[in-house]
Amino acid sequence: MDTRANRKAMTKADLSKWVKTEYVARVVPFLLGDDARPLRSATVPLEG
């Protein structure tokens, strides 16, 4: 995920492949909402 700490720790990484924190922020409310109640132990792949 594209954060300051990750940029500092992985200076040679290809930042274009990192998911933006805004994208994660859009998924979290869904996972916390009623529409996601049937989901259990799901993995949600996020790619940049």
C-alpha positions as CSV (number, residue, x, y, z in Angstrom):
1,M,0.0,0.0,0.0
2,D,1.2,3.5,-0.8
3,T,2.2,5.1,2.5
4,R,5.1,7.3,3.5
5,A,6.5,4.5,5.7
6,N,6.4,2.0,2.8
7,R,8.0,4.5,0.4
8,K,10.8,5.1,2.9
9,A,11.3,1.4,3.6
10,M,11.1,0.3,-0.1
11,T,12.9,3.0,-2.1
12,K,13.4,0.8,-5.2
13,A,9.8,-0.5,-5.4
14,D,7.6,0.2,-8.4
15,L,5.2,2.7,-6.9
16,S,2.8,2.4,-9.9
17,K,1.9,-1.1,-8.7
18,W,1.0,-0.1,-5.1
19,V,-2.6,0.3,-4.2
20,K,-3.5,3.8,-3.0
21,T,-4.8,4.2,0.5
22,E,-8.0,5.9,-1.0
23,Y,-8.9,2.6,-2.6
24,V,-8.6,0.7,0.6
25,A,-10.7,3.4,2.3
26,R,-13.5,2.7,-0.2
27,V,-13.5,-1.0,0.5
28,V,-13.5,-0.9,4.3
29,P,-17.0,0.7,4.7
30,F,-18.4,-2.1,2.5
31,L,-16.8,-4.8,4.6
32,L,-18.1,-3.2,7.8
33,G,-21.6,-2.8,6.4
34,D,-24.7,-5.0,6.3
35,D,-24.1,-6.0,2.6
36,A,-20.9,-7.8,3.7
37,R,-22.6,-9.9,6.5
38,P,-22.5,-13.1,4.5
39,L,-18.7,-12.8,3.9
40,R,-16.5,-14.8,6.2
41,S,-12.8,-15.0,6.0
42,A,-12.8,-13.4,2.6
43,T,-9.7,-12.0,1.0
44,V,-10.2,-8.8,-1.1
45,P,-7.3,-8.4,-3.5
46,L,-6.5,-4.7,-4.1
47,E,-4.1,-3.9,-6.9
48,G,-2.8,-0.5,-8.0
